[in-house]
Amino acid sequence: MAEQITVEVAYARPERQSLLTLSVGLNCTVQEAIEQSGILQQFPDIDLNVQKVGIWSRPVKPDEPLKAGDRIEIYRPLIADPKDLRRRRAEKAKEEGRADKVTGGRPHEVKSATE
């Protein structure tokens, strides 16, 4: 029997998550492990032609070889651009007076001469 290693395959949706542990051959790739895990049957919405994958939060290609203990993560597409969200929060803070209108930093408190 060929040597086996243990890996995990993880996928999460807002309402449901799955973390599967499986034994695969020593020369197994990310793509092969995902297919062997059965996660594609649990979550038919996964499209590996579109979605990115990673190992322990590090993006990898599907043909990346696995090592014992790797956790393969299948990432969902972003529903909003993080930079755009940050920009909107900063603009709102400026409008509400919680941020300096020029620098974007915290507004400076003006101290009176008697303090």
N, C-alpha and C positions, 0 to 999 in steps of 0.2 A: 504494500500500500504506500502511495506517495506521501511525503511529509506534509502535514497540515499546519496551518496557523489559524489563530482566532482573531476575527475582526468584528466590528460593529457597523451597521448601516443605520443612519438616523435621518428622519424626515419629520417636519412639524408643520401643521396647519394651525390656525388659531383655535380651532375646536378639537383637534385630535393630533397626538404625537405618536411616533413609533420609533423604538430603538431595538433593533434586531441583532442578536449575536449569532455568528455562524462560523463554521470551520471551512476554510478554503485551501486549495492547493498552494504550495509555496510560491509558484510563479503567477499567481492570480493578479488580475488588474482590477482597478476600481470598477470599470464597466461590468466585468464578469461577476464580481462580488454583488453588485447591485442586482443584476439579473438573477443570480442564484438565491438571493435573500427572499424573494417573493414580494418585496415592497412595491413593485410595479403593479402587482395584482391588487394589493391593499389600497393603493392610491392611483387609480387610473389617470388622474389629472397630471401626473409627472410626465414631462416631456424632456428627455435627456438631450434632445437636439437643441433645446432652448435653454433649459435650466443649467446653472453652473453646479459643479461639485467641488468638494474640498476634503482634506484630511486634517482633522483637528484645527479647523478655522483657516487653513492655508489652501487657497485655490489650487487645484490640480487638474490635469487633463484626464479624460476617461481611461487612457491607456497607461496611466501611472501604475507601476508595480506596488504591491502592498507589502507591509511588514507586520509582524505579529503585534497585536494591540492597537492597530490603526482604527480610527473611527471615521468612517466615510459619512460626509454630510451632503445632503442634496438641498440646495438653496432654492427658495421660492423667488420669483421675480419681485423686485421692489415695486410697491404701489405708489410711492412718491419719492421724488429726488431729495435726498437728505440735505443737500446744499440749499435747495429752494426752501425747504421747511425752516432751516436755520435762518435764512435771509428774512422770511416772513415773521419769525419770532422776534428778530432784532428790530424790524420796522415797527412792530406792535409795541415793543418796549420803549422805543423812542417816542411814539405817539402818546403813550401813557406816562411819560416822564420818568420811567425807570432806567433810562439810558440817555447819555449825552447825545444830542442831535448831531454833533460834528464827529466825535470820536467813536461813538457807539458804546463807550465804556460807562461805568457807573457815574452818575452825575455828582459833581463836587458840591459839598455843602458849603455855603457861604457862612463864615464865622463872623460874629460881630466884634467890634473893637474892644468891647468890654469883657470878653471871655479870656 
